[in-house]
Amino acid sequence: MAPELEIDALPQLREPTLIVALSGWVDAGLAGIGTVAVMRDHLAAARRFGRMDLSEVMDLQQTRPSVHLDMGVQRRIEWPQLEFEAGNVGPDVVLCSGPEPSLRWRAVLGEVVDLAQRLGVRRAFTLGGIPAMASHRRPVEVLTTATSEELAEATGAWRQDYEGPTGAQSVLQVLLGEAGIDTVGLWAQVPHYLSASASPPAIRSLLVRLRELADVMVDLTELEEQAVTYIQRVEQGLAERPDVVDVIRAIEDADDDDVIDEQMPAEDLPSGDELASEIERFLRGQ
């Protein structure tokens, strides 16, 4: 049994595009969730019309509910849930966001596919971020996956030969494809040493791709300013860590030459956790 999908009333939409972001295992830099948040701010005729309570399919020790004080007296518990919102950003869109469920993926995601069919969704995009051996000084690349060879060719899909562990968004992509809905996965490549912090450059890169592929109309001016400030803050955090700067330069050299400099073998590169302990601590303090 899947959690109940509560619908206030189905919105009347014209061939809407479904855009999905699930926080959790495959959303480095909060790239997917952050992109949906920006799009939500730009929605015209916005309407939050549905939700799915995930409290029975979550490991609540990993994804905690939130508590809120009302007037300093009453407490309100906010349980993990998927939220559905409709509106338009040029084309009509349906935004689906929330945490990746811990259990019953087929049942939960099957409900999302069923809703997409009821709304007349013709195409969908799943959004996320992947920790990558990349430098924050370079543009964030976005890798693409697709549900058919034709769609892969049209969107420039990459890594069509991947086999291995996956997240709920990739499962949803396959289920949507099986239901006849063309679906593209967009994955921002976030520097692994910054993957736990919200990344404006990664969010910007996903939105640029959505503008190209889905014709969404989102003003990126404010986000571009945030991305510049973000890079400046990272550089400030690196000012007193020349050893970390050397590692980042080695990553850049590897990207330029397809090899790691002999003076910095790949096995000697610090882990993402080791670099993050130095850089993300600075970012959190700002």
Secondary structure, DSSP 8 states (H G I E B T S, - for coil): ----EEES-----SS-EEEEEEESTTBGGGHHHHHHHHHHHH-EEEEEEEEEE-GGGS-TTTS--EEEEETTTEEEEE--EEEEEEEESSSEEEEEEEE--SS-HHHHHHHHHHHHHHHT--EEEEEEEEEES--TTS---EEEEESSHHHHHHHT---TT--S---HHHHHHHHHHHTT-EEEEEEEEEEGGGTTS--HHHHHHHHHHHHHHH------HHHHHHHHHHHHHHHHHHTT-HHHHHHHHHHHHHHHHSS--TTS-GGGS--HHHHHHHHHHHHHT-
